[in-house]
Amino acid sequence: MLKYFKILIITIILSYFIGCSNKDKNSLLLDAEGGNTQENTTLTEEIEIIDNTAKSIKMDEVELTVEEKLSSELIEVGDRVFFEYDESTISDESADILQKQYQFLIRNPAIYITITGHCDERGTREYNIALGERRASAVKNYLISLGISSNRIAVISYGKEKPTVEGHDENAWTQNRTAVTFINGN
Amino acid sequence: MDKIKRHFLKCTFLIYIFFSSIFLLQPNIVLSQDEPLQIDIMGGNIQAMPIAISYFSIENDLKKLKLQNNIPNLIANNLVNSGLFKLLNRDAYMQNPEQLNSSPKFRDWRIIDAQALITGKISKKSGNKINVSVELWDIYGEKRMFGISLSSKIKSWRRISHIISDKIYERLTGEEGYFDTRIVYVSESGAQKDRIKRLAIMDQDGANHQYLTDGNSLVLTPRFSPTQQQITFFSYRGVNRGIKPSVYLYNLLTGKIEILGEFPGMSFSPRFSPDGLDLIMSLAQNGSTNIHVMNLKNRKTKQLTKGMAIDTSPSFSPDGKKIVFNSDRSGGQHLYIMDKNGKNPIRISFGRGSYATPVWSPRGDYIAFTKFTRGRFFIGLMHPDGSAERLIAEGYLTEGPTWAPGGRVLSFFRQTPQKDGSMKTRLFIIDITGNREKELITPEDASDPAWSPKNIN
């Protein structure tokens, strides 16, 4: 899911630059217009249309900013930690990531988060719901131990129902044994 | 558009329920004396009993409905699928349905080695109703074993056939039949990462398939009430509105869905008590999962297990006195039995691997479970004292056994990875000997089957 946000934001930024470069072209063409023909006028119109598109995308970007900027920042910080098979222990590596999540939550005191717990497919549905909850709770408790108030953190387990990666090998399983932190929407 | 379709399906379904419950199927069973002709179905090696099922005789103006063939065919399908009966080829029958209106010539049926013969007669009754009379004959004992006569709307012919199948099965095996039943399950579609899962229901033979939920929210683990037209299930349907994933109740007669209490953590893994008055489930909070029981009348809950472990997938014994469940309190996942008040837990599984989803057989003699060991999943059985463990089905992922009434047949689901990386998920039916595994055909991928009790008339 967050991957998609990432792509979306990159697309938005790119289209913004495309818009800008078109604007530049546009002014160049306008400058050159004096001595020239219909062809250029048509081009100018086309460019104007593209320019409008860029503007409307810019609007979207403004709308998305609050939540999306923070979400992308959280992804930069590290939005997820991983677990060993049938385990919920916070590894040293995970602890580093959660330290950064903690800093992020301190920097943004108005943010509430939900931690979703996930498992690989090698377990029954019901056990994995419980195991996912245990993993998400381990993350929650770690953040609380660092000083985040517990009422800022909700926990949901998806067990094996929402894997990050499709696939049926060690690589997929490793990525699917995870707890992911999301910023709550309004 | 989709809404209209959903509405239509719901209506059709409700009408189906309405008709099957209101338009009386009046069983009118005439049993004769005790007969020697009976199969011991709990024995190990079952030899299928050769039986003859004649087409039925029918009044002329009903002939075009083909019920004279459809009803005996459906009965044959049920009995043969049980694995206990072998249908003798009808080309070899020496008496036609009309000749069988009186007592059969037993000698003619002994020639083809029929142990039992089923004959029937369909006649018209007023108000678009039919009467179906069926008789079961012991060929070597040269006796009529029993007769049954049912009247109903023509459109209920499948239910008539299932009820008759149950009576014949019960007469010949001494065990409870399971043909007049339904299966609720989770219908799955879409990519694994964002799977659409919705509840669906069908007859045990796959007929009368209906969807119960629309797929907008994730649903899992449906289970039938033993006493009412109700299903309990686990769903994420309130998550966008800040409601935790929870246990819900679905009323099949009204289509109404209600949440069963709101708890500090997630509630899941529901199952009814045998009397239908209580519900046991798991509550997950702060990394531990414990089993709770809820009184469905006053909605009061009581915690049955305590501690930091994961205790889940509880299932009552048929007498309601014990609960079997799955716990990792000893490290690995194992099966435990405790009293219904949570006292005296004892571990019953000791083999290698992880044990999960224990389900107590309606006969009380077996506990079916899911087992994960050496990279494979199995469906297994053991006695409630943990003895005589054996595995009856396996796969890349097999899970979620559910018992048919009678406790001789189970359903479960299996996921098989495909060459393109996708996953095929299907329902299967198997008997306790591990024989006659058969796929139950569904429109889409299917998981989490739950067998209903016998339909309520």
Interface residues (C-beta under 8 A of the other chain):
Chain A: S88 E121 R122 G123 T124 R125 E126 Y127 I129 A130 L131 E133 R134 S137 A138 N141 V155 I156 S157 E161 K162 P163 T164 V165 E166 G167 H168
Chain B: A191 Q192 K193 D194 R195 K197 L218 L220 T221 F234 Y236 V239 K244 P245 G265 M266 F268 S269 S282 A284 Q285 N286 G287 S288 T289 I310 T312 S313 N326 D328 Q333 S354 A356 T357 T370 F372 Y396 L397 E399 G400 Q415 P417 G421 S422 M423 D448
